[in-house]
């Protein structure tokens, strides 16, 4: 694209080209998006640590097949459970009686086994770098949905037909309301 290349080389001010201005806008935008993502994560983590009630631990295989201790918390005012924390995973459950708690926990443990939160972090880095591209917003949404469907299929494979029906009922119950949380893998 010689025309684009020639346009980027045009000097607007003394030794300042259009390419320099565009790079500056890109870097400032990336820093703003990064700051916003950090703000959302810290805000969510603060709410969870302040209002979450301890509900025990689960020990499973985690990163690099090492034994991983996953903390369970219960939180009021959420509609579905979710997993957060790459290095110290925590499953946050609604503070209500769950009909199929074992199925929900099985679903929430699947992202630890398949490294979904690590993949989401890598994708968020790509989002920070390419914030200006509208296709990144779409692919970010679909990427999360594909990970959730993969987890659902992994859980369903291990269940009996009755268990699959119970699992579908649990999904239908939690799909009525959806959490809007940052960098989580949620049961929805």
N, C-alpha and C positions, 0 to 999 in steps of 0.2 A: 504494500500500500504506500506508494511513494507520495501521494497527495497528503495522507495523514502524517507521514514522517516529516514532510516539509512544513506542515502546519505546526507540529510540535516543536520545531526548531526556531520558529519565529520569536524574536526577542520583543517583549512588551516593555520592559524597563532595561536599563543598562545591565547586561549579563544575566538577566532573568528571562527565561524562556517559558513558553506555555507549558512545556513538559514539567518544568520545576513547580509551577503553580498547581498542576494536576496532581503531581506526587505529594505536594504539601496537603492538598485537600484530602487525598486518599489516606495519608498518615493521620491527619487530625480526625477524620471520620472513624478510622480504625481505633484510635485511642478513646474516642467518645463511646463507641460501641462496647469496647472492652470495659471501660469504666461503668457503663450501664449494666453489663452482665455481672460484674463483680458486685455492684450495689444490690441487684436483685437476689443474687445468691446469698449474700451476707444477711439481707433482710429476712429471707426465708429461713436461713439457719438460726437466726436470732429468735424468731417466732417458735421454731420447733424446739430449741433448747430451753426456752423460757416456759412454754406451755405443755411440752410433751411429758407424758407420765411413763416412767420405765415399765416395761412389760416382759422383761427377760432377755435371753440371748438364744441364738441358734448358731451351731457350729457346723460349717460346711467347707467344701473345697472352694478356694477363691483364686486369686491371681497366682499364676504359675503353679497351680494345683497345690498350693500350700493350704494348710488349715486356716480358715477364716472365721472369726467370731463376729457375728452380725447382731447388733443391738436392736431390740424391738422397743418401739415407743408407741403410745396411744395419744391421739390428739383429737380434741373436740373440734367440731365445725369443719371437718373435711368429709368428703363424700366417698372417696376411694383411697385405698392404700397406695403407697409408692416407696420406692427405694431411692436413697440418696447417699452420696459420699463415695468417692472412688477409692480412697485409701482406708477409710474407716466406714464401711457400709452400715447403713441404718435403715430398717424397715419401719415406716410410719403407718400405723393402722388407725382407722376411725375408732374413737372411744365409744363404741356401741357393741352390742352382741352381734357377732358375725355368724351367719348361718353356716357357711362353709369356710371357716378360718383356715383349715388345713390346705384347701385348694388355693386360697389367696396367698398363703405363705409359699406354697410350691411355685406359684407364678412369680412371686417377688424374688425368689432365690434364683430363678433362671437367668436374669440379667447378670448376676454375679458369676455364674458358670460360663456364660457366653461373652463376658466382658463388654456388655452394652454401654455402661457408663463411660468406659474408656473411649469407646467409639464415638459416643455423643460428645465427649470433650474434644476429640480431634475434629469432629464436624463443627463444633462451636468455634474452634480456632479458624477453620476455613470461612465460617460465617463472618468472623471479625475481620479477616483479611479482604473478603470479597463482599462487603456490606452493600456496595453500590449495585450489585448484580441482582435483578429481580428474580432470576431463576434460583438463586441461593435460598430465598425465602420459601419458594415452593418445594425445593428438594429437601429442605430442613424439615418441613411438615411431613412429607412422605417418608423420609428416612426414619423418623420416630414411629410412624405407623407400621412400617415394615418390620422394625425391631419388635414391636408389640405383637404383631401377627406371628413372627417367628417364635416368640416365647409361648404364645398360646398353642401353637402346633406342637412344640416340644413337650408341653404339659399334657396335652390331649393324648399324645402317643402312649403315655404311661398309664392312662386311665381306662377303666372298664366302661362299657356303654352307659351304665348308670352314673358313673363318675363324670363322664362327659356331659351328661344332661345336667347334673348339679353344677358343673363348671359353667355351662352356658347360662344357667339361671343366675349364677353369681355375676357373670359379665353383664347380663341384662339389668340386674339391680343397680350395679354401679354405673352403668352407662347413662342412667337418667340424669345424673349430675356429674360434672367433670371438674376436677381440680385444674387450676392453671398455675403450675409450679415449674420452676426453672431447673434444668439439668437433673431430671428425675426420670425414673422408669416407673410408671404407675399402672395399677390394675384398672384398666378401663376398656 
